[in-house]
Amino acid sequence: MDLSSSDLELMYDDGNSRHQLVGLRFTNVNVPQGATVQNAYFTFVADGSQSGDVPVRIFAQNVGNSAAFTSTAYNVSSRAKTTAFVDWNITSSWSSGGSYNSIDLSPLINEVVNRADWVSGNSIVFILQRTTSTVNRRNVVAYDDSSSNAPRLTVTCVTCSPEMGPVVFALGSSSTRCQSAGNVQY
């Protein structure tokens, strides 16, 4: 379990020759309980240039307020996952420093914010896992390397009062921080 890294390897760490499970935790997610999220996605900044298909399955943690990651073994993989998941097959080549958006994550966020124990401003964890044994990967900048280039979560909420347009939970801002846990053998 690595709680501080300059990058996150989606989904294979060639330096250690192993597949990975990656966790991303966003704090202060200001989406009201019971809201309908129309669209949500990650924005990653590439840390290196890579190509080749990278199939990723993404879940959220099925809890109303996700705890911070710890160095305890299986701290990411042992978390309860949402029933909803999305499969993102990264097929395009990525260039170092480029920004890339994920597939829509709204089914995951909707499941979490519709829990009775969700409160606006809570934390949410996303769990990214491989779906095949490919050794292709995408490296992305982590918060510990650059808060301004760290993963971001953008959420568009349509049944909020008042209605929210796209809100970016930018990592490193005063209101939101992403904590990531990578380099976990899968």
WOVENPE-V344540 format. One line per field, one symbol per residue. burial: b if it has 24 or more other ideal C-beta (glycine too) atoms within 12 Angstrom, else e. Layout:
burial->???
//
This chain:
burial->bbeebebbbbbbbeeeeebbbbbbbbbbbbbbbebbbbbbbbbbbbbbebeebbbbbbbbbbbbbbeebeeeeebbbebebbebbbbbebeeebeeeeebbbbebbbbbbbbbbbeebebebbbbbbbbbbeeeebbbbbbbbbbeeebbbbbbbbbeeeeeebeebbbbbbeeebbbbbbbbbeb
//
